[in-house]
Amino acid sequence: MDWFPAYFFMVVAFFQVFEYSLLGTIVEIGNDNVYNGICNIQFYNLPDQEQMKIVLMILLGQNPNNLTIGGFQTLNVETFIVVSIPVEIRIIFSYLP
């Protein structure tokens, strides 16, 4: 029973990391939606000044800002699965149809 606070802390830490990972995934999806929306604009029908703004947005959108783990790896649900689930379990589930 002495370990109960440690178990509680681990569960809370697990869910906090999951929340941040989910937030990172939501940011990535939002970036993709905005970029796709910008690319689907018929900018050739716009005035020259607006065309230059659209081109600049397309250039800046090619390297989106994502949440990262210390600037090394993007923080998303895929990274959460790699970090939190042991390799053996992932191997077992990779063979299932």
Summary of the structure (lengths in Angstrom):
residues: 97
radius of gyration: 20.5
end to end distance: 40.9
largest distance: 71.2
contacts: 212
relative contact order: 0.13
helix: 71%
strand: 4%
